Amino acid sequence: MSLGQGPSSRCNSRGRILHIRASACAQIYNTAEWTALTSQPRHIVFIKTADTRTHTHTRARTMSAVMVTRKVRKWEKLPGKNTFCCDGRVMMARQKGVFYLTLFLIVGTCSLFFAFECPYLAVHLSPAIPFFAALLFLFVIAMLLRTSFSDPGVLPRALPEEATFIEMEIEAANGNVPAGQRPPPRIRNVQINNQIVKLKYCYTCKIFRPPRASHCSICDNCVDRFDHHCPWVGNCVGKRNYRYFYMFTLSLSLLTIYIFTFNIVHVVMRSVDGGFLNTLKETPGTVLEVLVCFFTLWSVVGLTGFHTYLISLNQTTNEDIKGSWSGKNRVQNPYSHKNFMKNCCEVLCGPTYPSVLDRRGVTREDSPVSSASAAPSSFSSSNPVSQTTKTTAPLIPNEHTPDDAKPSIAAPAEKSAAAKEEFPLAKAVPPLASPETDAEASLPKDKAQ
């Protein structure tokens, strides 16, 4: 090819060079590897991290994948010791064995009652007896699940920036503490109903807890208006589920009394006709029901009475145990309205507070893609140490290539067309040669020499 050729000849030469580059890219990745790279999601970007040349005609090519951003629910990142189900809609403590026992006792006892007593009582007394028993049973189960599956009022932990700012405020307020001396307690004073209430600092959540909040050691969370952690319901009892817990204990007490009473009535009525022993033989589940209800009655009814007393004073179990409003200092309860009805209306009929956790909210997380790093595995496995490929003729001519080893520009057109059809995206790969090499390759061969 002479130097005097026109623009059309140079364009043809340039096109052949592009075909050679496409063929070179096709040789780098086989069909399986190229399919694996091009089938990744569109937000994955592959970056060439190394492209070195040596005097032994070797070139190292390594590929790496950037971090991939994916959407995750916020409940998956909450630091407390809770378990979540139904995509964050159900929130419980990790220790749920006693909750399953509670559910088994309620369902089992009511099943025996419906199987042995209700058919006889519905015929000889009234069909309303099993109907009201079914209503009470459904209400008890609904209140139990509502208490167990809801957020009790968990307070979110401070972000790293917020925790740092709070620490700086505390250090500025306390000043420099001499070595060997205990630093003052981290508290803040707020005024509620003309009375000073102390807010304590939580070293786990890195926040000053709101009034009446406390940290549950079992769930490892700060709970607003913390009452207690109840293993029977498998959850903490706090601001958002206390009313459901009270309704559960109250309805369970009524159901227990109801079943126990009609068990006695059933035994008495059948004993008149067939004798006491024959009655026990015909209804073996009655004895078991009477025993379960007898031992459950005292604990459940006593618990309901205790919480009725607390509601009348607008007080929590945690405050009653610690003696917050009845200790030596004789501090009056600032949350009490000094009226039984007002306190009950506030606790049981007050507004339903929304959850502040945003459990089902969406956040973004950066994570590496393992398949991206494994895509060129077959290429790198043959070169485990240096990941270089030794070739007798480089794919693209450059200044380090001997003249006799350079591929001819006038290669058969069939080979270039076949490589183009097999790798239609080969042109999208970044050029593997430097600008100087491109300029040299675009010239006729006799001029480049």
PLY file of the C-alpha trace (Angstrom):
ply
format ascii 1.0
element vertex 449
property float x
property float y
property float z
element edge 448
property int vertex1
property int vertex2
end_header
0.00 0.00 0.00
1.54 3.30 -1.04
1.49 6.59 0.82
-0.41 8.23 -1.96
-3.65 6.44 -1.42
-6.79 8.50 -0.92
-9.14 8.88 2.06
-11.25 5.93 1.00
-8.26 3.60 1.16
-7.37 4.88 4.62
-10.98 4.31 5.77
-10.85 0.76 4.50
-7.61 0.20 6.38
-9.13 1.67 9.50
-12.08 -0.66 9.20
-9.81 -3.64 8.96
-8.03 -2.49 12.11
-11.36 -2.37 13.95
-12.14 -5.89 12.75
-8.76 -7.03 14.07
-9.57 -5.41 17.43
-12.91 -7.17 17.52
-11.16 -10.45 16.86
-8.67 -9.71 19.61
-11.44 -9.02 22.13
-13.15 -12.20 21.00
-10.02 -14.17 21.81
-9.81 -12.71 25.31
-13.22 -13.98 26.41
-14.71 -17.24 25.25
-18.42 -17.50 24.62
-19.35 -18.60 28.17
-17.31 -15.84 29.83
-18.62 -13.13 27.54
-22.20 -14.27 28.18
-21.59 -14.17 31.94
-20.23 -10.63 31.72
-22.93 -9.23 29.48
-25.78 -10.91 31.40
-25.06 -9.00 34.64
-27.57 -6.33 35.82
-27.19 -2.99 34.14
-25.94 -1.26 37.29
-22.78 -3.42 37.39
-19.79 -1.78 35.77
-16.66 -3.73 34.89
-13.40 -1.84 35.16
-10.09 -2.85 33.67
-7.64 -2.65 36.56
-4.43 -3.71 34.88
-3.04 -3.82 31.35
0.72 -4.26 31.47
3.16 -5.18 28.76
6.59 -6.80 29.09
9.49 -7.39 26.78
8.60 -11.10 26.65
5.44 -10.22 24.74
3.11 -10.93 27.73
0.13 -8.89 28.86
-1.77 -9.11 32.16
-5.47 -8.46 32.04
-7.53 -8.54 35.25
-11.15 -7.56 35.68
-12.95 -6.53 38.90
-16.57 -5.71 39.72
-17.69 -2.59 41.54
-20.00 -2.63 44.54
-23.62 -3.30 43.69
-26.36 -1.33 45.43
-29.44 -3.29 46.41
-32.56 -2.40 48.35
-33.15 -4.04 51.74
-35.81 -3.61 54.40
-34.83 -1.71 57.52
-35.98 -4.52 59.81
-33.10 -6.63 58.48
-30.61 -4.12 59.91
-32.17 -3.48 63.34
-29.59 -4.22 66.05
-31.95 -5.55 68.77
-32.53 -9.19 69.70
-35.85 -9.54 67.92
-37.15 -11.83 65.21
-39.25 -10.64 62.31
-41.68 -12.49 60.08
-43.92 -11.63 57.14
-41.41 -9.13 55.74
-41.16 -7.16 58.99
-44.88 -7.04 59.79
-44.51 -9.43 62.75
-42.08 -8.52 65.53
-41.35 -10.81 68.48
-38.61 -11.64 70.93
-36.19 -14.44 70.14
-37.30 -16.52 73.12
-40.71 -17.75 71.96
-40.94 -21.18 73.61
-43.25 -20.04 76.43
-45.47 -18.24 73.90
-46.05 -21.52 72.07
-46.90 -23.13 75.41
-49.47 -20.41 76.12
-51.03 -20.87 72.70
-51.12 -24.65 73.15
-52.81 -24.46 76.56
-55.51 -22.07 75.35
-56.26 -23.93 72.12
-56.04 -27.37 73.74
-58.31 -26.55 76.68
-60.93 -24.90 74.47
-60.82 -27.81 72.02
-61.57 -30.27 74.83
-64.39 -28.05 76.04
-65.97 -27.87 72.58
-65.54 -31.62 72.09
-66.87 -32.98 75.43
-69.01 -30.37 77.19
-70.54 -28.18 74.49
-72.61 -30.91 72.71
-74.29 -31.94 75.96
-74.79 -28.40 77.29
-76.17 -27.11 73.99
-78.91 -29.77 74.07
-79.79 -29.80 77.75
-79.23 -26.15 78.67
-78.86 -23.65 75.81
-77.15 -23.45 72.41
-75.85 -20.03 73.43
-73.22 -21.64 75.70
-70.90 -22.83 72.88
-71.62 -19.65 70.95
-70.36 -17.34 73.71
-67.46 -19.68 74.40
-66.41 -19.42 70.74
-66.63 -15.61 70.86
-64.48 -15.45 73.99
-61.97 -17.88 72.49
-61.58 -15.86 69.29
-61.20 -12.62 71.23
-58.52 -14.12 73.48
-56.54 -15.42 70.51
-56.85 -12.08 68.72
-55.58 -10.12 71.74
-52.74 -12.60 72.30
-51.53 -12.36 68.72
-51.95 -8.58 68.71
-49.79 -8.31 71.82
-47.17 -10.78 70.66
-46.77 -9.64 67.05
-46.75 -5.86 67.50
-44.00 -3.36 68.18
-44.20 -2.56 71.92
-42.69 0.88 71.39
-39.04 0.20 70.62
-36.95 3.35 70.35
-34.39 3.50 67.52
-30.75 3.73 68.46
-28.73 6.84 67.80
-26.85 7.11 64.53
-23.04 7.36 64.75
-23.19 11.11 64.10
-25.86 11.61 66.76
-23.97 9.48 69.29
-20.79 11.50 68.70
-22.66 14.76 69.16
-24.26 13.55 72.42
-20.88 12.43 73.72
-19.41 15.85 72.97
-22.29 17.52 74.82
-21.80 15.28 77.85
-18.06 15.91 77.94
-18.59 19.65 77.66
-21.16 19.61 80.48
-19.13 17.41 82.86
-15.77 18.94 82.11
-12.49 17.15 82.70
-12.78 14.42 85.34
-9.54 13.81 87.27
-7.98 10.40 86.96
-9.23 7.91 89.51
-12.54 9.66 90.08
-15.86 8.34 88.90
-17.54 10.56 86.31
-20.92 11.99 87.26
-24.03 10.09 86.10
-25.34 10.96 82.70
-28.78 12.37 83.35
-30.96 15.18 82.15
-33.76 16.87 84.02
-37.11 17.69 82.43
-40.21 19.16 83.97
-43.50 17.27 83.72
-46.61 18.65 85.42
-44.49 21.00 87.55
-42.27 18.14 88.69
-38.67 17.34 87.82
-38.17 13.98 86.11
-34.70 12.57 85.37
-33.87 11.16 81.96
-31.20 8.45 82.09
-28.59 7.82 79.43
-28.56 4.39 77.74
-25.02 3.25 77.03
-26.27 0.63 74.56
-28.60 2.76 72.45
-26.52 5.95 72.94
-29.59 8.06 73.73
-31.20 9.77 76.68
-34.28 7.65 77.27
-37.65 9.45 77.25
-39.69 9.54 80.46
-40.93 6.11 81.60
-38.74 4.33 79.03
-36.37 1.55 80.02
-33.94 -0.85 78.35
-35.06 -4.47 78.09
-32.10 -6.78 78.63
-33.82 -9.71 76.88
-34.75 -7.89 73.67
-31.79 -5.46 73.94
-33.96 -2.46 73.09
-35.15 0.68 74.79
-38.96 0.53 75.04
-41.15 3.58 75.53
-43.36 3.35 78.64
-41.78 0.00 79.42
-44.00 -2.16 81.64
-42.26 -5.56 81.65
-41.05 -8.33 79.41
-43.67 -11.07 79.36
-42.40 -14.51 78.25
-45.99 -15.82 78.09
-46.72 -13.55 75.13
-43.18 -13.69 73.74
-42.71 -9.94 73.61
-42.15 -6.81 75.66
-45.18 -4.96 76.99
-44.89 -1.24 76.41
-46.60 1.85 75.17
-48.00 0.43 71.93
-49.31 -2.96 73.11
-50.11 -2.53 76.82
-53.85 -2.13 76.25
-53.93 -5.31 74.17
-52.02 -7.14 76.88
-54.52 -6.01 79.50
-57.45 -7.01 77.30
-55.80 -10.39 76.77
-55.43 -11.06 80.50
-58.97 -9.83 81.20
-60.58 -11.91 78.45
-58.49 -14.95 79.36
-59.69 -14.65 82.93
-63.30 -14.56 81.76
-62.74 -17.53 79.44
-61.09 -19.55 82.21
-63.94 -18.83 84.62
-66.48 -19.62 81.90
-64.96 -23.01 81.03
-64.35 -23.96 84.67
-67.92 -23.10 85.65
-69.58 -25.08 82.86
-67.24 -28.00 83.46
-68.62 -28.27 86.98
-72.19 -27.85 85.68
-71.62 -30.56 83.09
-70.26 -33.03 85.64
-73.09 -32.35 88.08
-75.83 -32.75 85.44
-74.45 -36.01 84.08
-73.75 -37.37 87.54
-77.43 -37.08 88.42
-78.37 -39.35 85.54
-75.51 -41.86 85.36
-73.32 -41.41 88.42
-70.10 -39.53 89.04
-67.67 -42.30 88.01
-69.56 -43.08 84.83
-69.51 -39.39 83.94
-65.71 -39.24 84.30
-65.33 -42.34 82.14
-67.54 -40.91 79.40
-65.81 -37.51 79.42
-62.10 -38.06 80.17
-61.18 -34.57 78.98
-63.25 -32.96 81.72
-60.77 -33.86 84.44
-57.89 -32.39 82.48
-59.86 -29.20 81.79
-60.76 -28.76 85.44
-57.10 -29.12 86.51
-55.80 -26.69 83.90
-58.49 -24.11 84.63
-58.04 -24.43 88.40
-54.32 -23.67 88.34
-54.65 -21.07 85.61
-57.49 -19.26 87.32
-55.47 -17.99 90.25
-52.51 -16.71 88.27
-54.47 -15.11 85.41
-57.14 -13.53 87.59
-54.49 -12.29 90.03
-52.45 -10.78 87.17
-55.55 -9.04 85.81
-56.34 -7.58 89.21
-52.78 -6.31 89.64
-52.79 -4.53 86.28
-56.21 -3.07 87.01
-54.68 -1.53 90.12
-51.75 -0.15 88.08
-54.07 1.31 85.45
-56.12 3.07 88.11
-52.92 4.82 89.24
-51.52 5.31 85.73
-48.39 3.43 86.74
-46.27 0.72 85.12
-45.00 -2.54 86.55
-41.43 -1.31 86.21
-42.21 1.85 88.19
-44.05 -0.14 90.85
-41.16 -2.59 91.33
-38.56 0.19 91.50
-40.76 2.31 93.75
-40.34 5.34 91.52
-43.34 7.19 92.98
-43.56 5.63 96.43
-39.97 5.54 97.65
-38.27 7.38 100.45
-38.40 10.68 98.62
-42.22 10.39 98.38
-42.29 11.88 94.90
-45.79 12.11 93.49
-46.61 10.42 90.20
-46.64 13.26 87.63
-48.59 11.14 85.12
-51.57 10.40 87.34
-54.74 12.47 86.96
-55.79 11.68 90.57
-58.91 10.09 89.14
-59.63 6.43 88.50
-61.75 6.99 85.39
-59.36 9.48 83.80
-56.39 7.19 84.29
-58.26 4.22 82.81
-59.41 6.27 79.83
-55.89 7.50 79.14
-54.33 4.02 79.27
-57.07 1.99 77.58
-58.81 4.53 75.33
-55.98 6.87 74.40
-54.69 7.31 70.85
-52.78 4.51 69.16
-49.20 5.66 68.74
-47.43 4.85 65.48
-44.23 2.87 65.43
-41.03 4.90 65.17
-38.93 2.04 63.82
-40.12 2.16 60.20
-39.52 -1.60 60.03
-40.71 -2.01 56.47
-38.88 1.04 55.16
-36.31 0.61 52.41
-32.63 1.35 52.72
-29.73 0.82 50.32
-26.82 -1.50 50.89
-23.62 -1.86 48.89
-22.39 -5.41 48.43
-19.92 -7.05 46.01
-21.15 -9.43 43.35
-19.47 -12.82 43.63
-20.48 -13.88 40.12
-18.67 -10.90 38.63
-15.36 -11.92 40.10
-15.94 -15.50 39.03
-16.84 -14.62 35.44
-13.27 -14.62 34.03
-12.33 -17.60 36.20
-11.36 -19.82 33.30
-9.02 -17.14 32.04
-7.33 -16.57 35.39
-7.19 -20.24 36.41
-4.64 -21.01 33.72
-2.40 -18.25 35.12
-2.77 -18.44 38.92
0.33 -16.46 39.81
0.87 -13.57 37.47
-2.34 -13.84 35.41
-0.39 -13.17 32.21
-0.68 -14.82 28.84
2.42 -15.56 26.85
1.81 -15.32 23.13
4.05 -15.63 20.12
2.08 -12.98 18.24
0.31 -10.17 20.16
-3.31 -9.52 19.36
-2.73 -5.92 18.35
0.50 -4.64 16.81
2.52 -2.20 18.90
5.96 -0.77 19.13
7.34 -3.85 21.01
6.28 -6.32 18.35
8.78 -7.60 15.79
7.85 -6.97 12.21
7.60 -10.63 11.33
5.23 -11.31 14.23
2.72 -8.53 13.40
-0.53 -9.75 11.91
-1.19 -8.74 8.37
-3.78 -6.05 7.86
-4.98 -7.71 4.71
-6.30 -10.73 6.64
-9.06 -12.75 5.06
-12.38 -10.95 5.37
-14.14 -14.18 6.26
-12.29 -14.49 9.60
-13.17 -10.93 10.61
-16.80 -11.37 9.63
-17.03 -14.63 11.61
-15.58 -12.98 14.71
-18.01 -10.09 14.34
-20.99 -12.41 14.12
-19.88 -14.51 17.10
-19.15 -11.50 19.30
-21.49 -8.70 18.28
-20.57 -6.70 21.40
-16.84 -6.96 20.96
-16.61 -3.37 19.84
-18.00 -2.26 23.18
-14.87 -3.49 24.98
-12.38 -0.68 25.72
-9.41 -0.56 23.32
-6.51 -2.67 24.46
-3.85 -0.65 22.66
-2.46 2.79 23.41
-3.17 5.84 21.23
0.33 5.57 19.79
-0.37 2.04 18.71
-3.62 3.13 17.09
-1.87 5.80 15.09
0.82 3.36 14.03
-1.72 0.71 13.08
-3.74 3.15 11.00
-0.75 3.84 8.73
0.23 1.52 5.89
2.59 -1.23 6.86
5.56 0.06 4.89
5.18 3.52 6.53
4.98 2.01 10.03
8.20 0.13 9.43
0 1
1 2
2 3
3 4
4 5
5 6
6 7
7 8
8 9
9 10
10 11
11 12
12 13
13 14
14 15
15 16
16 17
17 18
18 19
19 20
20 21
21 22
22 23
23 24
24 25
25 26
26 27
27 28
28 29
29 30
30 31
31 32
32 33
33 34
34 35
35 36
36 37
37 38
38 39
39 40
40 41
41 42
42 43
43 44
44 45
45 46
46 47
47 48
48 49
49 50
50 51
51 52
52 53
53 54
54 55
55 56
56 57
57 58
58 59
59 60
60 61
61 62
62 63
63 64
64 65
65 66
66 67
67 68
68 69
69 70
70 71
71 72
72 73
73 74
74 75
75 76
76 77
77 78
78 79
79 80
80 81
81 82
82 83
83 84
84 85
85 86
86 87
87 88
88 89
89 90
90 91
91 92
92 93
93 94
94 95
95 96
96 97
97 98
98 99
99 100
100 101
101 102
102 103
103 104
104 105
105 106
106 107
107 108
108 109
109 110
110 111
111 112
112 113
113 114
114 115
115 116
116 117
117 118
118 119
119 120
120 121
121 122
122 123
123 124
124 125
125 126
126 127
127 128
128 129
129 130
130 131
131 132
132 133
133 134
134 135
135 136
136 137
137 138
138 139
139 140
140 141
141 142
142 143
143 144
144 145
145 146
146 147
147 148
148 149
149 150
150 151
151 152
152 153
153 154
154 155
155 156
156 157
157 158
158 159
159 160
160 161
161 162
162 163
163 164
164 165
165 166
166 167
167 168
168 169
169 170
170 171
171 172
172 173
173 174
174 175
175 176
176 177
177 178
178 179
179 180
180 181
181 182
182 183
183 184
184 185
185 186
186 187
187 188
188 189
189 190
190 191
191 192
192 193
193 194
194 195
195 196
196 197
197 198
198 199
199 200
200 201
201 202
202 203
203 204
204 205
205 206
206 207
207 208
208 209
209 210
210 211
211 212
212 213
213 214
214 215
215 216
216 217
217 218
218 219
219 220
220 221
221 222
222 223
223 224
224 225
225 226
226 227
227 228
228 229
229 230
230 231
231 232
232 233
233 234
234 235
235 236
236 237
237 238
238 239
239 240
240 241
241 242
242 243
243 244
244 245
245 246
246 247
247 248
248 249
249 250
250 251
251 252
252 253
253 254
254 255
255 256
256 257
257 258
258 259
259 260
260 261
261 262
262 263
263 264
264 265
265 266
266 267
267 268
268 269
269 270
270 271
271 272
272 273
273 274
274 275
275 276
276 277
277 278
278 279
279 280
280 281
281 282
282 283
283 284
284 285
285 286
286 287
287 288
288 289
289 290
290 291
291 292
292 293
293 294
294 295
295 296
296 297
297 298
298 299
299 300
300 301
301 302
302 303
303 304
304 305
305 306
306 307
307 308
308 309
309 310
310 311
311 312
312 313
313 314
314 315
315 316
316 317
317 318
318 319
319 320
320 321
321 322
322 323
323 324
324 325
325 326
326 327
327 328
328 329
329 330
330 331
331 332
332 333
333 334
334 335
335 336
336 337
337 338
338 339
339 340
340 341
341 342
342 343
343 344
344 345
345 346
346 347
347 348
348 349
349 350
350 351
351 352
352 353
353 354
354 355
355 356
356 357
357 358
358 359
359 360
360 361
361 362
362 363
363 364
364 365
365 366
366 367
367 368
368 369
369 370
370 371
371 372
372 373
373 374
374 375
375 376
376 377
377 378
378 379
379 380
380 381
381 382
382 383
383 384
384 385
385 386
386 387
387 388
388 389
389 390
390 391
391 392
392 393
393 394
394 395
395 396
396 397
397 398
398 399
399 400
400 401
401 402
402 403
403 404
404 405
405 406
406 407
407 408
408 409
409 410
410 411
411 412
412 413
413 414
414 415
415 416
416 417
417 418
418 419
419 420
420 421
421 422
422 423
423 424
424 425
425 426
426 427
427 428
428 429
429 430
430 431
431 432
432 433
433 434
434 435
435 436
436 437
437 438
438 439
439 440
440 441
441 442
442 443
443 444
444 445
445 446
446 447
447 448
